[in-house]
């Protein structure tokens, strides 16, 4: 008896449209997700093309970034206008099986100007009113207004949300929950591991972009409050952004300039060391689609103190892997930091954090996204 031949696997031709790629100076968590997931899909044999914005001095086309063919056009604030034109000139004739709009800033309305066999939306988080904390009134107003059209522009479209809180946000805005699948983010477990030893003195690390809406100023105020109470700690602020100058001035004004080190941009190896050797990780953003930084800290065996905000509630288990505090409450933040830096609490929560992080591998995320895209493509 001859054995029936196994059906030949279909590899997808995927177009991803996102504001940035991981080399962009403004890249953040959404770009980590993009390259971790779609880079894996490319290595598995899928043909992945990325259309994204550029920056001064950037190459327009890169043949290979993590196996992804990258096309850049426009800049940060012109990409939504430049992308449809570039697609029409350079990519329209390519027979994509599916297009993925990676929505992590203003919507690009990709399904309305890209021709593909199927389309879906991938959503990290929406800004809502928090846009007004970061951008000028005109830009924030434009972002807010564009988000208002999401229900009409994407109704009925298959959608992936990176967290339950993002799914709930989309449903509040009018999308049908039946169209939204939650596939949570991952973490690099092999590269991010606990260190042999912590820093000698009590230390707090913030790692991320220095933007006003991230509210790093709350961390500075909490460190000043601890100092007033006789607890001196070292704060390491790792990352770059246009809020750095204001944050440095705030530290000086609070009298803690000598307790705060602004490390600027750090390499992946430096990031891993900071997260693993710090006594506690802190993130006080009022809105995150998914707290990648807190999950990375967990992988390093370091507990987190975070604001009680969407996304962060899903990456920190209150009292177990860290502490969640009311957003904007400096006294509560200072108290939580002091509690978690107690060596017994730090070690207990750090161990639980590493155990929790073990369930969030990027391979698992890529498997889920791959299966999802294949099912959407088949159904089209």
N, C-alpha and C positions, 0 to 999 in steps of 0.2 A: 504494500500500500504506500503510495507516495504521499508525502506530507504536504498539506495545503500551504501555498506560499503566503507568508505574512503580508498584509497590505502595506504598501509603500508609504512611509511617513511623509506628510505634507509639511514642508517648511514654508513659513509665512514671509511675505514681503511687507514689512512694517514701516510706516512713516510715523515718527514721533515729532510733534511740534511743541516746543517748550521755549520759554524766554531765554534760557541760558544753557550752556554745557558746563561741565565741571571745571574747565580751564578758565572760565570767566572770572575776573577779579571779584565779582559780586555773587559768585555761586554760593549756595547754602545747602540746606538739608534736602530740598527737592531735587537738586542736581546729584547729590549722593545717591538718592533713591533711583534716579533715572539711569545712572551708569552702572550701579550695582545690579539692577534688574535687567535692563536691556543689553548691557554688556554680556551678561550670562546667556541671554537668549541668542545673541549674535554668535557666541562661541558654540552654542548648540546647533548652529546651522541656519538659523533664521537670518534673513537679510534685513538689517535694521538701518534706517536712514533717519538722521536727526536734522530738523530745520530749527535754527535758533538765532539769537541776536549775536552781534559781535561787539567789539570795543576798539578803541584807538590802537592801531598796530596789529590787530588780529588778522590772521589769514582768513580769507573768505571761505575756502574749502579745505577740509582735512580728510584724507582718504580713510584714516583709521584712528579712532579714539576708543580704546577698549573694544575693538571690533566693530564699532559703529561708524558709519559713513556720515560725517558732519558737514552741513552747509550752514554758513553764517551770513546774515544780511541785516542791515539796519543796526540800530543801537538800542540801548535799554528802553528809551522812551519813544522810539520810532518803529520798533519791531512789528507792532500790530498793523502798521501801514505798509511796511516793506515786505513782510512775509508773503502776503497774497500775490504781490507782483513777482517776487523771486520764484515762487512756486509755479506760476503761470509760464515763466520764461524757461525754467530749468528742470522742473520735476513733473510737470503736468502729464507728460507722455509715459511716465513710468507706471506700470500696472500694479499698484499697491493693493494687497489683499485687505489691509485694514489701516486706518489712520487713528492715532491716539493723540488727543489734545491733553497735554499735561498741564492742568490748570493750577497754578500756584500764585498767580497775581491776578491781573485783569483778564477776563475771558477774551479769547481770540476768535471765537466763532468759526473754528476750523472746519467743522462738517459742512458749512455753507459755502466754502470756496475750494475744498479739496475733493477730487474724485477718487474714490477707493471702493473696494468691494464692501467694506463695512467701516463703521466708525464707533468710537467709544470715548468717554471722558474719564480722565484720571484726576482726582481732586485731592490736594493736600489740605489746604485750608483757605478760607475766605477772610478778607480783612474786615468787612463791615465798617463800623464807625472807628475802629482802631486806625484806619488809614489816615485820619485827621491828626493823629499823634506823631506821624512820621513825615508826611509830605506837606507841601504848601496847600492852601485851600483849593486852588484850581486843580492840582493833580489828585489830591485826595477826593475831591468832589467827583472828578471823572471816574476814578476807581469805584467809588460808591455807586455811581449811576450805572456803570457797566455791569456791576454785580446784580443790579436790580433786574436786568433783562435775562438772567440765567434761566428762570423757569420757562419762559417762552422760547428761548433760543435752543434749549437742550431737552425739552420735555419729550419723554419717550425714548431717549437715547440711553443705551447701556452705559453704566457708570461704575467706576471703582472709587471708593473712598478709603483713605489710609487709616481711618479710625472711626469708632462709633460716633464720636462727637462731630466729626465732619459729616457723616451720614445724617445725623440729626439736624445739623445746620442746613444741609441741602433740602431736607424734608420741610423744615420751617419755611424755606424760601419757595416751596411749591412743587419740588420734584417728588415723584412717586417713589416711595421706599422700595417697592417691588423691582424697580429698575436699578437699584443701588446695591452693589456687592462690597463688603468690607474685606480688604486684604491689608493686613497691618504691615508696617515697615519692619526691617530687620537690622542686624548689627553684625560686625565682623568679629566673630568670637575667637578666631585664631590669632588675630593681631592684637585685639584688646583683651588683656588678661591682668589679673591682680599682680602687683609688684611685690618684690621680696620685702620691701620696707617703705613706710610712709616718710614724708618730710619730717624733720625733727620737731618743728614747731607746728602748733595748730594752724591749718591752712585751708583756705576756701578757694575753689577755682570756678570761674565763669568762662565758658568756651562757646563762642558764637560771634555773629556779626554785631558790631557796635552801632546799633540803630536806636533811635529814641524810643520806638515802640517796644523794644525789648526790656526797657525799664531797669537797666543796670544801675541807675542812680539809687534804686531802692536797696540794692546790695551794699552800696557805699554807705548809705545812711544806717543800715543795720550794723556794719562794721564799726562805725562811729559810736553807735549806741552801746555795743559790746565794750568798746574802749572806755566809755564813760562809766561802765559798770565794773571796770577793772580786769576785763578779759581782752588781752591783746592777741590778735590773730593776724595772719598774713593773707592778703587777698591777691590772687593772680587773675588778671583779666586778659584772656587770650582771644585774639581776633582783631579784625580791623573794620573800620567804618567811619562815617562822617560824624558820629557822635563822640569820637574819642576826645577831642579837644575839650568839649563841655564836661565830659566825665573827669578828665584830669583836673579841670578847674574846680569841680565839685569836691573831689578828694582833697585838694589843697584847702578849700574853704572849710571843710569839715575837720581839718587838722589831722588827717590820716594819710597824707601824701607819702610818708615814710613807710606805711604799712601796706601800700598798694603798688603792685608791679604791673604795668601795662606791657604785656609781652608781644603785642602785635600779632601778625600772622605767624602761625606755627606749622611745622611740617606734621605729617601723619605720625611719625615716630615720636616727635615732641608732644603731640596731643595725647598719644597713648601713655607717655610717661607722666604728664601732668594729671591726667584723670586717675591713674593708678596710684600715684603717690600722695595726692591731696587727701585731706581728712574728710572733706565733704564737697560735693558739687552743688552749685546753686543756679537756678533759672527762674527769673521772675517776670517772664513775658505774660501779658494778659490773654494771649491767644496763640496757640500752636496747633497745627493739624495733628502733629505727633511729635512727642519730645525725643527726637533722635539723640540729642546730647545727653539727656538723662539716662537713656537706655545704654548709650556707650559707656557712661560712668558706671552703670550697673555691671556691664560686662567686665569692667576693671575692678569690680568688688568695692566700689565707692558709693555710699548712699547719697541721695539727692534731697535738697530742700527746694521746693518749687511752689509757685503760685497756684492757687486753686482755680485753674483755667482749663478750657477745653483742650484735649490732647494730652496735657500733662497728667491729668487724672488717670490716664490709661497706661502711663509708663512708670508711675510711682505708686506703690502700694503703701498707703498711709500707715505709719507706725511699724511697717514691716521692712520695706526697702528704702525708706526715707520718710519725709514729713511734708505734708501739703498744708500751706498756710493761706489765710485770706489775702487775696491780692491787694497790695498797697498798705498792709498793716505792718509797719516797720518793727514795732515791739514784738509782734508775733514772729516775724521773720528772725529777729535777733535771738529770741528765745529758742526757736527751733534749731538754729545753727549751733547755739551753745549746747543744746541737748544732744544733737547728733555727733558733736565733736568729743563728747565723753567717750573715752576709749572703748568701754564695754558696749555702749550703744553703737558706736561706729563699726566695731567689728561684727556685732550681731547683725546689723542691717546690711553691712557690706557683704556678708556671706549669703544672706537671703537674696540680695540684689543680683549677685552672680548666678545663683540658681535660677532666678526668674529670667535673666537675659538668655540663658541657655536654650530657651524655647523660641528664640527669635533669630534664626539664621537667615541670611540673604538667599541661600539655596532654597529654603522653604518658600520665601516670598516669590522668587523667580518661578518655581514650580507652579504656584498658584496663579500668577499672572499669565504664564504660558498657557495653562489649561483654560483660563478665562478667555484669552484672545482667540484661541483655537475654537472655542465654542461659539463665540460671537461671529467669527468668520464663517463657520459652518452654517449658522442660522441665517446669514444674510442672503 
